Amino acid sequence: MPMRVGRLPAERADEGGARRYERLLRSRTGRGAVALCSGALPALAFPAPSLWWFAYVALVPWLLLIRSAGTARRAAADGWLGGMGFMLAVHHWLMPSLHVFIVVLAALLGLLWAPWGVLVARLLGGSPSVRRSVAAVAVVPSGWLMIELVRSWEGLGGPWGLLGASQWEVAPALRVASVGGVWLVSLGVVAVNTTLALLSAVPAARRAAAACLVAVAVGVGATVIWAPRPEESGSVRVAVVQPGVVEGPGSVERRFTRSEELTRGLAGRDVDLVVWGESSVGVDLSRSPGTADRVAALSRLVGADVLVNMDARRTDSPGRTGIFKSAVLVGPQGPTGDRYDKMRLVPFGEYVPARALLGWATSVGKAAGEDRLRGSGPVVMDLPDGLRVGPLVCFESAFPDMSRQLARDGSQLLVAQSSTSTFQHSWAPAQHASLGALRAAETGRPMAHATLTGVSAVYGPLGERVGPVLGTGASEAAVYDVPLARGTTLFVRLGAWPVYGALAVLAVFFGALGLRSLRTPAPRRPGRPARTAGGSPGRPGH
C-alpha cells in the first residue's frame, strides 16, 4: 500500500501565509496599507541608509500589487497610495516642520502615480504576451519619468528623491548620468525593476525579460567605456567652513564669530577660495560696513576670496524690498560686486504657494511667515586667479538644469551653500550632500557642498568624492585639493534628452492603442429574435 507523504511544516506555513496575504489584499483597507508600504520601500535606497542596490528591486512588490488589481480603478488606487507612501518616506524629515500638512501634500502628489498604476496594470496585468512584456520594459519607466518630470517643478516640491539620485555613489551610474543626467539613471533603474517583475510573475515572458535585462546591462557597459570623459586640467584648493549647530539668543552673531575663528585657522594653507554655508551672514553687507570689513580682513589674512551667504532684507536694483538669500564674494577690499540671489525657493520653507489659499499652513507648522524674494538669473563669479565659480544655494543643487546652465556659462567649479539645521537629526543632510556627486558627474565640473550645519562634501568632475566628509556633528574648516576639468559631457551638450525620448515612447504606445481601437470593430449587439405568427419568438430553422 503506497505511503502518503504529508506536507512539511514549512510548506504548510507558506501556504497559510499566502492565504492570509490574499485575504489581506481582498480587504480594501489591507490592500491600501500594502500599497502605501510598497511605495515607501525605495526610500531605503537613498542616504542615510544608502542601500543603493535595493533601488533595483524596491519597485517589484508595488508593480506586482498593481498587476493583480483586476480593474483600472483599483490599479489607479494602488498607484495613488503607493505614490503617497513614496512621498511620505522621502520627505519624512519635513514632518517636524509641516506636521499633518505633510500628509495632505503627500496625498495630493501621490495622485501623479494614479495614471501610472493604470498603465502598469494595462501592460503587466493578466497574461501579457511577449510583445506586451517587451513594451512594458520601455513604457513603464517612461511613465515613471513623466511623474519625476512633473514633480520636479519647484512649486510641487522640486526634484527631491528622484529614483536615479539613489545611485550617487555607483561609478557606472555616474557615467550614465554624464550622458543623460539623473533622468537616464531613473529610466534604467525602473526598467530593471520591470524586468524583474516580469521574470517573477510571467513565465511566458521570462526569456524576453532576460533579454531586456541583458540589453540594459550592455547599454550601461557601453556607456562606461565610450562616453566622453572630461580631461583633468589642474586643481584648486578650496576651504569649506562649517561652524556647526549654534542655538539660543544671539545665535546669528555667535555663528558668524565661530566662522571667523575657523577661517583664521586657514592662514598659511595656500587656499584659493573659502566657502561659508547658507545664511552665514545675517545682515546686508552693503549696509553693514563693519561686518563687511570683518570678512575682508579674513580674505587678506588667508590670501583668498571668501564666498559668504547673506540671509537679509534689502532693496535690489528694480526697487523690490524683501528678504533675499544671496551668495556674495568678498575680497581683500570688501565685496567684489559678484552676487547671486537664490532663484528657486523651498516651498513652505521659504515661501507659501498660493498663500491666500494655503497660508493656514503657517499655523500648524514652521512654514515661512514671509515669502523670500527671487533672483533674476544665474551668475558665474570670476576669482582673481582666473577661476570661474558657479554658486547655487541649498535646494538648488537638486535641479540638474541649473548646474548644467552654469557649466554652459563657463563655470569651472560648482559651489552649493546649504544649511540643514532644522533637519539635523534626519536623513535629509546626507541625502542633500549626495546630490553634489550627481551634479558633478552630469556636468564634468567639480562641486563643493558647503553647509552651515549638516553634511559638507566635495566631489571631483566624475562625481568621485574628494577628501573628508564633515558630518552633522562637525564644527571645523577643511581644505580640499579639488581637480578641475575641461571639456563637456553629453548631458551638458544635449540636455534632458531622455525626457523627450520617454515622451516619444509614450506617444507611440498611446498612438498604437488608438489605432488598434479604430481598427477593431465594435461588437455587434444581437438583434431581436423574430416572432412567429402566434407572437412567440421563433426558433432558428423554423
C-alpha positions as CSV (number, residue, x, y, z in Angstrom):
1,M,0.0,0.0,0.0
2,P,1.6,3.3,-1.0
3,M,2.6,5.5,1.9
4,R,1.2,9.1,1.9
5,V,3.8,11.7,2.5
6,G,2.5,14.7,4.4
7,R,3.4,18.3,3.7
8,L,6.4,19.7,5.6
9,P,5.6,22.2,8.3
10,A,7.4,24.9,6.3
11,E,5.2,24.2,3.2
12,R,2.1,24.4,5.3
13,A,3.3,27.7,6.9
14,D,4.0,29.1,3.4
15,E,0.5,28.2,2.1
16,G,-1.1,29.7,5.2
17,G,0.9,32.9,4.8
18,A,-0.1,33.1,1.1
19,R,-3.8,32.6,2.0
20,R,-3.6,35.3,4.7
21,Y,-1.9,37.7,2.2
22,E,-4.7,37.0,-0.3
23,R,-7.3,37.8,2.3
24,L,-5.4,41.0,3.2
25,L,-5.5,42.1,-0.5
26,R,-9.2,41.4,-0.8
27,S,-9.8,43.9,2.0
28,R,-9.8,47.5,0.8
29,T,-8.1,48.7,4.0
30,G,-5.5,45.9,3.9
31,R,-4.7,46.4,0.2
32,G,-4.4,50.2,0.8
33,A,-1.9,49.6,3.6
34,V,0.1,47.2,1.4
35,A,0.2,49.8,-1.4
36,L,1.3,52.5,1.0
37,C,4.2,50.4,2.4
38,S,5.2,49.1,-1.1
39,G,5.5,52.6,-2.4
40,A,7.7,53.6,0.6
41,L,10.3,50.9,0.0
42,P,12.5,52.8,-2.5
43,A,13.3,55.4,0.2
44,L,15.7,52.9,1.7
45,A,18.0,53.2,-1.4
46,F,18.7,56.9,-0.6
47,P,21.0,58.2,2.1
48,A,21.2,57.9,5.1
49,P,20.5,54.1,4.7
50,S,22.2,54.3,1.2
51,L,21.1,50.7,0.2
52,W,21.8,51.7,-3.4
53,W,21.4,48.2,-4.7
54,F,17.9,48.0,-3.2
55,A,16.6,50.5,-5.8
56,Y,16.8,47.8,-8.5
57,V,14.3,45.6,-6.7
58,A,12.3,48.1,-4.5
59,L,9.6,48.7,-7.0
60,V,8.9,45.0,-7.7
61,P,6.3,44.5,-4.8
62,W,4.5,47.6,-5.9
63,L,4.4,46.5,-9.6
64,L,3.2,43.0,-8.6
65,L,0.5,44.5,-6.4
66,I,-0.8,46.8,-9.3
67,R,-0.6,43.8,-11.7
68,S,-3.2,42.0,-9.5
69,A,-5.6,44.9,-9.4
70,G,-8.1,43.4,-11.8
71,T,-9.7,46.8,-12.6
72,A,-8.4,50.2,-13.7
73,R,-10.0,51.8,-10.7
74,R,-8.2,49.6,-8.3
75,A,-4.9,50.0,-10.2
76,A,-5.2,53.7,-10.0
77,A,-5.8,53.5,-6.3
78,D,-2.8,51.2,-5.9
79,G,-0.7,53.8,-7.8
80,W,-2.0,56.7,-5.8
81,L,-1.5,55.1,-2.4
82,G,1.9,53.8,-3.4
83,G,2.9,57.3,-4.6
84,M,1.7,58.8,-1.3
85,G,3.8,56.3,0.6
86,F,6.8,57.2,-1.5
87,M,6.3,60.9,-1.0
88,L,6.0,60.5,2.8
89,A,9.1,58.3,3.0
90,V,11.4,60.5,1.0
91,H,10.1,63.7,2.7
92,H,9.7,62.3,6.2
93,W,12.2,64.8,7.6
94,L,9.6,67.6,6.9
95,M,7.2,66.2,9.5
96,P,8.5,68.3,12.4
97,S,8.0,71.5,10.3
98,L,4.7,70.7,8.5
99,H,3.1,68.3,10.9
100,V,-0.2,66.9,9.5
101,F,0.1,69.1,6.4
102,I,2.8,66.8,5.0
103,V,0.1,64.0,4.8
104,V,-2.1,66.4,2.7
105,L,0.8,67.2,0.4
106,A,1.8,63.6,0.0
107,A,-1.8,62.6,-0.8
108,L,-2.0,65.3,-3.5
109,L,1.4,64.5,-5.0
110,G,0.6,60.8,-4.9
111,L,-2.2,61.4,-7.4
112,L,0.6,61.7,-10.0
113,W,1.1,57.9,-9.7
114,A,-2.6,57.0,-10.3
115,P,-2.3,57.1,-14.2
116,W,0.9,55.2,-13.9
117,G,-0.9,52.5,-11.9
118,V,-3.4,52.1,-14.8
119,L,-0.5,52.0,-17.3
120,V,1.2,49.2,-15.3
121,A,-2.0,47.2,-15.0
122,R,-2.6,47.5,-18.7
123,L,0.9,46.2,-19.6
124,L,1.6,43.7,-16.8
125,G,-1.9,42.6,-15.8
126,G,-3.3,39.2,-16.8
127,S,-1.1,37.1,-19.0
128,P,0.9,39.6,-21.1
129,S,2.3,38.4,-24.4
130,V,6.0,38.6,-25.3
131,R,5.3,41.7,-27.3
132,R,3.4,43.4,-24.5
133,S,6.1,42.4,-22.0
134,V,8.9,43.9,-24.1
135,A,6.8,47.1,-24.5
136,A,6.4,47.2,-20.7
137,V,10.1,47.5,-20.2
138,A,10.1,50.7,-22.2
139,V,6.7,52.2,-21.4
140,V,6.6,51.7,-17.6
141,P,9.9,53.5,-17.0
142,S,8.8,56.3,-19.4
143,G,5.6,56.8,-17.4
144,W,7.6,56.9,-14.2
145,L,9.9,59.5,-15.7
146,M,7.0,61.8,-16.6
147,I,6.0,61.7,-12.9
148,E,9.5,62.7,-11.9
149,L,9.5,65.5,-14.5
150,V,6.2,66.9,-13.3
151,R,7.0,66.8,-9.6
152,S,10.4,68.4,-10.3
153,W,8.7,71.7,-10.8
154,E,9.6,73.9,-7.9
155,G,6.0,74.6,-7.0
156,L,5.4,70.9,-6.4
157,G,8.4,70.3,-4.2
158,G,11.2,70.1,-6.7
159,P,13.4,67.1,-7.8
160,W,14.0,65.6,-4.3
161,G,14.0,61.9,-4.2
162,L,14.4,61.2,-8.0
163,L,15.0,57.5,-8.2
164,G,18.2,57.8,-10.2
165,A,19.6,60.0,-7.4
166,S,19.9,56.9,-5.2
167,Q,22.8,55.8,-7.4
168,W,25.1,58.7,-6.5
169,E,27.9,56.5,-5.3
170,V,27.8,53.9,-8.1
171,A,30.5,54.7,-10.6
172,P,28.8,53.2,-13.7
173,A,25.6,55.1,-12.8
174,L,27.5,58.3,-12.6
175,R,28.9,57.7,-16.1
176,V,25.3,57.1,-17.3
177,A,24.4,60.5,-15.7
178,S,27.1,62.2,-17.7
179,V,25.3,61.1,-20.8
180,G,21.6,61.7,-19.9
181,G,21.6,63.1,-16.4
182,V,19.7,61.7,-13.5
183,W,16.8,61.1,-15.9
184,L,18.6,58.4,-17.7
185,V,19.6,56.7,-14.5
186,S,16.0,56.7,-13.3
187,L,14.9,55.1,-16.6
188,G,17.4,52.3,-16.2
189,V,16.5,51.6,-12.5
190,V,12.8,51.4,-13.3
191,A,13.5,49.2,-16.4
192,V,15.4,46.7,-14.2
193,N,12.5,46.6,-11.7
194,T,10.0,46.0,-14.5
195,T,12.1,43.1,-16.0
196,L,12.4,41.5,-12.5
197,A,8.6,41.8,-12.0
198,L,8.1,40.0,-15.4
199,L,10.7,37.3,-14.5
200,S,9.0,36.6,-11.2
201,A,5.3,36.7,-12.3
202,V,5.1,36.0,-16.1
203,P,6.7,32.6,-17.0
204,A,5.8,33.0,-20.7
205,A,7.8,36.3,-20.9
206,R,10.9,35.2,-19.0
207,R,13.2,34.9,-22.0
208,A,12.1,38.3,-23.3
209,A,12.6,39.8,-19.9
210,A,16.0,38.3,-19.5
211,A,17.0,39.6,-23.0
212,C,15.8,43.1,-21.9
213,L,17.9,42.8,-18.7
214,V,21.0,41.9,-20.8
215,A,20.3,44.8,-23.1
216,V,20.2,47.3,-20.2
217,A,23.5,45.8,-18.8
218,V,25.1,46.1,-22.3
219,G,23.9,49.7,-22.6
220,V,25.4,50.6,-19.3
221,G,28.7,48.9,-20.2
222,A,28.9,50.7,-23.5
223,T,28.3,54.0,-21.8
224,V,31.0,53.4,-19.2
225,I,33.5,52.5,-22.0
226,W,32.7,55.0,-24.7
227,A,31.1,58.1,-23.1
228,P,33.4,61.1,-23.3
229,R,35.2,62.0,-20.1
230,P,36.3,65.5,-19.1
231,E,40.1,66.0,-19.2
232,E,41.8,67.0,-16.0
233,S,43.2,70.5,-16.1
234,G,45.0,71.2,-12.9
235,S,43.5,71.7,-9.4
236,V,42.3,74.3,-7.0
237,R,42.5,74.4,-3.2
238,V,39.0,75.1,-1.7
239,A,38.4,75.5,2.0
240,V,34.9,74.7,3.4
241,V,33.9,76.3,6.7
242,Q,31.2,74.6,8.8
243,P,30.6,76.3,12.1
244,G,28.0,73.7,13.2
245,V,24.9,74.0,15.4
246,V,24.7,77.2,17.3
247,E,21.5,77.8,19.2
248,G,20.0,80.2,21.6
249,P,19.9,84.0,21.9
250,G,22.5,85.8,19.7
251,S,23.0,82.6,17.6
252,V,23.5,84.6,14.4
253,E,26.4,86.7,15.7
254,R,27.9,83.7,17.6
255,R,27.8,81.6,14.4
256,F,29.5,84.4,12.5
257,T,32.2,84.6,15.2
258,R,32.7,80.9,15.0
259,S,33.1,81.1,11.2
260,E,35.7,83.8,11.7
261,E,37.7,81.7,14.1
262,L,37.7,78.7,11.8
263,T,38.7,80.9,8.8
264,R,41.6,82.4,10.7
265,G,42.9,78.9,11.1
266,L,43.3,78.7,7.3
267,A,46.0,81.3,7.2
268,G,49.2,80.0,5.5
269,R,47.4,77.0,3.9
270,D,47.5,78.5,0.4
271,V,43.8,78.2,-0.3
272,D,42.3,79.7,-3.5
273,L,38.7,80.1,-2.2
274,V,37.0,79.9,1.2
275,V,33.3,78.9,1.2
276,W,30.9,79.6,4.0
277,G,27.4,77.9,4.3
278,E,23.9,79.2,3.7
279,S,22.7,82.1,5.9
280,S,26.2,82.5,7.3
281,V,25.8,86.3,7.3
282,G,22.6,87.7,8.8
283,V,22.9,91.3,7.5
284,D,23.1,93.1,4.2
285,L,26.9,93.7,3.7
286,S,26.2,96.8,1.6
287,R,24.6,98.4,4.6
288,S,26.8,96.9,7.3
289,P,30.3,98.1,6.6
290,G,31.6,96.8,9.9
291,T,30.6,93.2,9.1
292,A,31.9,93.6,5.5
293,D,35.3,94.8,6.9
294,R,35.5,91.8,9.2
295,V,35.1,89.4,6.2
296,A,37.5,91.4,4.1
297,A,40.1,91.2,6.9
298,L,39.7,87.4,6.8
299,S,40.3,87.5,3.0
300,R,43.5,89.4,3.5
301,L,44.7,87.0,6.2
302,V,44.2,83.8,4.2
303,G,45.0,85.3,0.8
304,A,41.8,84.2,-0.9
305,D,38.3,85.5,-1.6
306,V,35.6,84.4,0.8
307,L,32.2,83.3,-0.6
308,V,29.6,84.0,2.1
309,N,25.8,83.7,2.0
310,M,23.6,86.6,3.2
311,D,20.1,86.0,4.5
312,A,18.9,89.5,4.9
313,R,16.4,92.2,4.0
314,R,17.5,94.6,1.3
315,T,16.3,96.5,-1.7
316,D,17.5,95.3,-5.1
317,S,18.1,97.3,-8.3
318,P,14.5,97.1,-9.6
319,G,13.3,98.5,-6.3
320,R,12.0,95.4,-4.7
321,T,12.4,95.3,-0.9
322,G,12.4,92.0,0.9
323,I,14.5,89.1,2.2
324,F,16.9,87.6,-0.3
325,K,19.3,84.7,0.1
326,S,22.4,85.7,-1.7
327,A,25.9,84.3,-2.4
328,V,28.3,87.2,-2.1
329,L,32.0,87.2,-3.0
330,V,34.2,89.2,-0.6
331,G,37.8,90.0,-1.4
332,P,40.6,91.9,0.4
333,Q,38.9,95.2,-0.2
334,G,35.4,94.1,0.6
335,P,32.5,92.8,-1.5
336,T,33.7,92.4,-5.1
337,G,30.3,93.1,-6.7
338,D,29.7,89.5,-7.6
339,R,26.4,88.4,-6.1
340,Y,24.0,85.7,-6.8
341,D,20.4,85.8,-5.5
342,K,18.7,82.5,-5.0
343,M,16.2,81.8,-7.7
344,R,14.4,78.6,-6.7
345,L,12.9,78.7,-3.3
346,V,11.8,75.9,-1.0
347,P,8.0,75.6,-0.9
348,F,6.6,76.4,2.5
349,G,10.2,76.7,3.9
350,E,10.9,80.0,2.1
351,Y,7.6,80.8,0.6
352,V,4.0,79.6,0.7
353,P,2.5,78.7,-2.7
354,A,-0.9,80.4,-3.2
355,R,-0.5,82.0,0.3
356,A,-4.1,83.3,0.2
357,L,-5.3,79.7,0.0
358,L,-2.6,77.8,1.9
359,G,-1.5,80.4,4.3
360,W,-3.1,78.4,7.2
361,A,-0.1,76.1,6.9
362,T,1.9,78.6,9.0
363,S,-0.4,77.9,11.9
364,V,0.2,74.2,12.0
365,G,4.0,74.1,11.2
366,K,7.1,76.1,10.6
367,A,6.1,77.4,7.2
368,A,7.6,80.7,6.1
369,G,5.8,83.7,7.7
370,E,7.1,85.9,4.9
371,D,7.9,84.9,1.3
372,R,11.5,85.4,0.3
373,L,12.3,87.2,-3.0
374,R,13.8,85.5,-6.0
375,G,16.9,86.3,-8.1
376,S,16.7,87.0,-11.8
377,G,19.3,84.7,-13.3
378,P,22.4,82.5,-12.8
379,V,25.8,84.2,-12.1
380,V,29.3,83.0,-12.8
381,M,31.9,84.7,-10.5
382,D,35.4,85.4,-11.6
383,L,38.2,85.0,-9.0
384,P,41.5,87.0,-9.2
385,D,43.4,83.8,-10.3
386,G,41.1,83.2,-13.2
387,L,39.0,80.5,-11.6
388,R,35.3,80.8,-12.5
389,V,32.8,79.7,-9.9
390,G,29.1,78.9,-10.3
391,P,27.2,79.3,-7.0
392,L,23.9,77.6,-6.0
393,V,22.0,78.0,-2.8
394,C,20.7,75.0,-0.8
395,F,17.7,73.4,-2.6
396,E,19.0,74.5,-6.0
397,S,21.6,71.7,-6.0
398,A,18.7,69.3,-6.7
399,F,18.0,70.9,-10.1
400,P,20.0,69.3,-12.9
401,D,19.2,72.2,-15.3
402,M,20.7,74.8,-13.0
403,S,24.2,73.2,-12.7
404,R,24.1,72.4,-16.5
405,Q,23.4,76.1,-17.3
406,L,26.4,77.2,-15.0
407,A,28.6,74.7,-16.9
408,R,27.5,76.1,-20.2
409,D,28.2,79.6,-19.0
410,G,31.8,78.7,-18.3
411,S,31.9,77.7,-14.6
412,Q,34.9,75.6,-13.6
413,L,33.7,74.9,-10.1
414,L,30.2,74.5,-8.8
415,V,29.5,75.5,-5.2
416,A,26.3,74.8,-3.2
417,Q,25.8,76.7,0.1
418,S,23.4,75.0,2.4
419,S,22.1,74.7,5.9
420,T,20.0,71.9,7.2
421,S,19.9,72.9,10.9
422,T,16.1,72.3,11.1
423,F,16.6,68.7,9.9
424,Q,19.9,67.9,11.6
425,H,18.9,64.6,13.0
426,S,17.1,63.2,10.0
427,W,18.2,61.6,6.7
428,A,18.0,64.9,4.9
429,P,21.6,66.2,5.4
430,A,23.2,63.1,3.9
431,Q,20.8,62.9,1.0
432,H,21.3,66.6,0.3
433,A,25.1,66.3,0.2
434,S,24.9,63.2,-2.1
435,L,23.3,65.4,-4.8
436,G,26.6,67.1,-5.4
437,A,28.1,63.8,-6.8
438,L,25.3,63.7,-9.5
439,R,25.7,67.4,-10.4
440,A,29.4,66.9,-10.8
441,A,29.1,63.8,-12.9
442,E,26.4,65.4,-15.1
443,T,28.4,68.5,-15.8
444,G,32.0,67.3,-15.7
445,R,32.7,70.0,-13.1
446,P,33.8,69.5,-9.5
447,M,31.3,70.6,-6.8
448,A,31.7,71.7,-3.3
449,H,28.7,71.3,-1.0
450,A,29.3,73.6,2.0
451,T,26.9,73.7,4.9
452,L,26.3,75.9,7.9
453,T,25.2,72.7,9.7
454,G,24.6,69.3,8.1
455,V,27.0,67.4,5.9
456,S,29.7,69.1,3.8
457,A,31.4,67.2,1.0
458,V,33.4,67.8,-2.2
459,Y,33.2,65.8,-5.4
460,G,35.5,65.7,-8.4
461,P,34.4,66.1,-12.1
462,L,33.5,62.4,-12.4
463,G,31.3,62.5,-9.2
464,E,34.0,60.9,-7.1
465,R,34.3,62.0,-3.5
466,V,37.3,64.2,-2.7
467,G,38.8,64.5,0.8
468,P,36.9,64.0,4.1
469,V,33.2,64.5,4.7
470,L,32.2,66.9,7.5
471,G,29.3,65.2,9.3
472,T,26.4,66.8,11.2
473,G,28.4,67.0,14.4
474,A,31.4,68.8,12.9
475,S,32.4,72.4,13.7
476,E,35.6,72.8,11.6
477,A,37.2,74.0,8.4
478,A,38.6,71.6,5.9
479,V,40.8,72.2,2.9
480,Y,40.3,70.2,-0.4
481,D,42.6,69.8,-3.4
482,V,39.9,69.8,-6.0
483,P,40.7,68.5,-9.5
484,L,39.5,70.7,-12.3
485,A,38.5,69.5,-15.8
486,R,37.9,70.9,-19.3
487,G,35.6,69.6,-22.0
488,T,31.8,69.0,-21.7
489,T,29.7,66.0,-21.1
490,L,26.9,64.8,-23.4
491,F,24.4,65.9,-20.8
492,V,25.7,69.5,-20.9
493,R,25.6,69.4,-24.7
494,L,22.3,67.7,-25.2
495,G,20.3,68.4,-22.0
496,A,17.5,66.2,-20.7
497,W,17.1,64.2,-23.9
498,P,15.9,61.0,-22.0
499,V,12.8,63.0,-21.1
500,Y,12.0,63.7,-24.7
501,G,12.7,60.0,-25.5
502,A,10.3,58.9,-22.8
503,L,7.6,61.3,-24.3
504,A,8.2,59.7,-27.7
505,V,7.8,56.2,-26.3
506,L,4.5,57.1,-24.6
507,A,3.3,58.9,-27.8
508,V,4.0,55.7,-29.9
509,F,2.3,53.5,-27.3
510,F,-0.8,55.5,-26.9
511,G,-0.9,56.1,-30.7
512,A,-0.8,52.4,-31.3
513,L,-3.6,51.9,-28.8
514,G,-5.7,54.5,-30.6
515,L,-5.1,52.9,-34.0
516,R,-6.0,49.5,-32.6
517,S,-9.2,50.8,-31.2
518,L,-10.1,52.4,-34.5
519,R,-9.3,49.2,-36.5
520,T,-11.2,46.9,-34.1
521,P,-14.9,46.9,-35.0
522,A,-17.2,47.4,-32.1
523,P,-19.0,44.2,-31.1
524,R,-22.4,44.0,-32.8
525,R,-25.4,43.8,-30.5
526,P,-27.6,40.7,-31.2
527,G,-30.8,41.6,-33.0
528,R,-34.2,40.9,-31.5
529,P,-35.5,37.4,-32.3
530,A,-38.1,37.1,-35.0
531,R,-41.6,36.4,-33.8
532,T,-44.0,33.7,-35.2
533,A,-47.5,34.3,-36.3
534,G,-48.6,33.4,-32.8
535,G,-46.5,36.2,-31.4
536,S,-43.9,33.9,-29.7
537,P,-40.2,34.0,-30.7
538,G,-39.3,31.6,-33.4
539,R,-36.5,29.1,-33.1
540,P,-33.7,29.0,-35.7
541,G,-34.6,26.8,-38.6
542,H,-38.3,27.1,-38.1
